Every structure is written in structure tokens, then in C-alpha cells.
Amino acid sequence: MDLTRHARARMQQRGINALALGALLDYGRVAPAGGGRDIVYFDRQARLALERANAVAAAEAARVCKSYAIVESDGTVITVGHRTRRITR
């Protein structure tokens, strides 16, 4: 997974580890974010898929499901964060 320097800094600042980001990118729902970028986040179906796959520990899963990533069209992760609002589609 390709990360920008900004994304690495935000991961460290926000306590999102590489395992959590990998689970997000593997199981999360993708929606357009504008400017040719996509937002990857967990909705109900993605959460169920994550639970069935046992990709992360149960205690970590709740925290992972509240995170998001903005991804460039070539697959580079631009930034990551914790959702505080609902994502409108």
C-alpha cells in the first residue's frame, strides 16, 4: 500500500496502525469523494464482512470501523482519520 507522507503523519497522530488501514482498504466501502478521489469507510455490510473474516481483533474492530481513508485514483492513500459525522452518498 502506497502512503503519502501526510497519510503516515496522520496515522501516527490519530493512532491508526497499518493493520487497521489494511482492513479498511480490504473490507471498506468505496464512494467518490470528488476530484477523482475516493473515500473508503465502513458501512453495515462492510462491518459484517470484517467480523466474518476475523481480520482484526474484536476490541480493535470497533475502533477500525470508525475510521476512513481518502485514496487517490492510482491507489495512493492521501489521508486517514476517524469519522465524527455520517458520510452522505
FENBEL-V726633 format. One record per residue. N is the residue number from 1. PHI is phi as a letter, one per 30 degrees, with the letter a starting at -180 (none if undefined). PSI is psi in whole degrees, -180 to 180 (* if undefined). D_FIRST is the distance of its C-alpha to the first C-alpha in Angstrom with 1 decimal. Layout:
BEGIN
((N | PHI | PSI | D_FIRST) (N | PHI | PSI | D_FIRST))
END
This chain:
BEGIN
((1 | none | 131 | 0.0) (2 | d | 133 | 3.8) (3 | b | 141 | 6.5) (4 | d | 165 | 10.1) (5 | d | -36 | 12.8) (6 | d | -44 | 14.2) (7 | d | -41 | 11.4) (8 | d | -42 | 11.5) (9 | d | -43 | 15.2) (10 | d | -36 | 15.4) (11 | d | -44 | 13.5) (12 | d | -45 | 16.1) (13 | d | -35 | 18.9) (14 | c | 3 | 18.5) (15 | i | 34 | 17.8) (16 | c | 116 | 14.6) (17 | d | 172 | 12.9) (18 | d | -34 | 9.4) (19 | d | -43 | 11.2) (20 | d | -41 | 12.5) (21 | d | -40 | 9.4) (22 | d | -43 | 8.1) (23 | d | -40 | 11.7) (24 | d | -47 | 11.8) (25 | d | -31 | 9.2) (26 | d | -40 | 10.9) (27 | c | -10 | 14.4) (28 | d | 160 | 14.8) (29 | d | 142 | 17.0) (30 | c | 132 | 16.1) (31 | b | 149 | 18.8) (32 | d | 139 | 19.4) (33 | c | -2 | 19.4) (34 | j | 152 | 21.3) (35 | i | 24 | 20.7) (36 | i | 10 | 18.4) (37 | c | 162 | 15.8) (38 | b | 151 | 15.1) (39 | c | 134 | 15.4) (40 | c | 127 | 13.9) (41 | a | 173 | 16.4) (42 | c | 126 | 18.5) (43 | c | -173 | 21.9) (44 | e | -45 | 24.5) (45 | d | -39 | 23.3) (46 | d | -37 | 19.7) (47 | d | -43 | 21.2) (48 | d | -41 | 23.4) (49 | d | -38 | 20.7) (50 | d | -42 | 18.8) (51 | d | -42 | 22.3) (52 | d | -35 | 23.1) (53 | d | -17 | 20.0) (54 | h | 44 | 20.5) (55 | d | -32 | 16.8) (56 | b | 163 | 17.7) (57 | d | 153 | 21.1) (58 | e | -40 | 23.7) (59 | d | -35 | 24.1) (60 | d | -27 | 20.4) (61 | d | -40 | 20.2) (62 | d | -39 | 22.6) (63 | d | -41 | 20.6) (64 | d | -39 | 17.2) (65 | d | -13 | 19.1) (66 | c | 9 | 20.2) (67 | c | 166 | 16.9) (68 | b | 165 | 15.2) (69 | b | 143 | 12.3) (70 | c | 126 | 13.0) (71 | b | 134 | 10.6) (72 | d | 163 | 11.8) (73 | d | -24 | 13.1) (74 | d | 2 | 10.8) (75 | j | -1 | 7.7) (76 | d | 130 | 7.1) (77 | d | 122 | 7.7) (78 | d | -47 | 11.2) (79 | a | 162 | 12.7) (80 | b | 158 | 13.2) (81 | a | -177 | 16.7) (82 | c | 133 | 19.3) (83 | d | 133 | 21.4) (84 | c | -11 | 25.0) (85 | b | 162 | 26.1) (86 | d | 143 | 26.0) (87 | c | 120 | 23.8) (88 | d | 141 | 26.2) (89 | c | * | 25.5))
END
